[in-house]
Amino acid sequence: MSPTGARQVPEFGPSAKIFVAGHRGLVGSAISTALRDGGHENLVERTRAELDLTDQAAVDAFFDAEDIEFVFLAAAKVGGIHANNTERAEFIYDNLVIETNVIDAAYRHGVEKLLFLGSSCIYPKLADQPIREEALLTGPLEETNEPYAIAKIAGVKLCEAYRRQYGFDAISLMPTNLYGPGDNFDLESSHVIPALVRKAHEAKVTGAPTMTVWGSGEPRREFLHVRDLADATVFLMANYDEEIPINVGVGEDVTVRELAELVADAVGFTGELAFDGSKPDGTPRKVLDVSRLNALGWRAKISLPDGLAETYRWYLEDGDALAAE
Ligand code: GFB
């Protein structure tokens, strides 16, 4: 029961009024595209300048003014291992404030269903692999991104508490590492794939003999193309209604060294890899158990080699790729 009393339950159909929070980011832009491609015509999107999600009064006024029925909460402060490890205060504060403002206002303004995005990095550092959803909060977190993980765990628990106490239909997804067109290619704040694509490209066009890879190259990571994630979020908004978070991934992983070799192939860099041991490896492994998701009838479709080739093409055409000398 929403606080505004009993009412006709809106269906997640073409005319459903949907707010995509964070529609300009890697994930939010892919979700907006997936929704439009799926025939949803009534999307509400706000840039950060139009709606500051860290401002509770502004978020309240927005939900007051707009009769939103479904929310995809893709807005967050995100980044790679270095950004998480050096901007610890922003990663916990910004993510806590965004999620508390949006989840609470959505409930109080009678939103029918909200989809929250966690991350595989909020599971315990040494969780049994592949990681099952039940592993959450069963052990210490990875130190380099603990502030972000604590904020995202709080978001998962907010959804659980509002569902249990108020009957608010909030679901939480736990996506694995994401990549794809529209990613952040800044070498300091980015995740590994855009960073390696940029470094391989720059080494190729400048004729450098090596490209630098952070850490030992031994950690293992699972990668899901962002278009697959977006497809999964639309599928789960329509088909998932349980309290427990649900993993979203491909269920297999590669070492950072194998990834760097795949990126070098995709870019056409033929030099050597130089491993920088002064940079952190982070979690040794975090591959997800996706049996629950697969049992619902969804599987990832885009292979890593195909996804890397597409990401490089996007970087050349729309990113700020260094031109060949
Ligand atoms: O993608 P990444 O920054 O995030 O790093 P995490 C993955 C692995 O790639 C780490 C190595 O072992 C990095 O040391 N790596 C190698 C590099 N070269 C590079 C490089 O040039 N740039 C980067 N960034 N990494 C994040 C969390 O952990 O996972 C976030 O900190 C978020 O909170 C994200 O959840 C999904 O997978 O280590």
Residues whose N, C-alpha, C, O or C-beta is under 5 A from the ligand:
A	BS01	GFB	G79 G80 I81 N84 S119 C121 N145 Y148 N177 L187 S190 H191 V192 A195 L196 T212 V213 W214 G215 P219 V256 P280 D281 G282
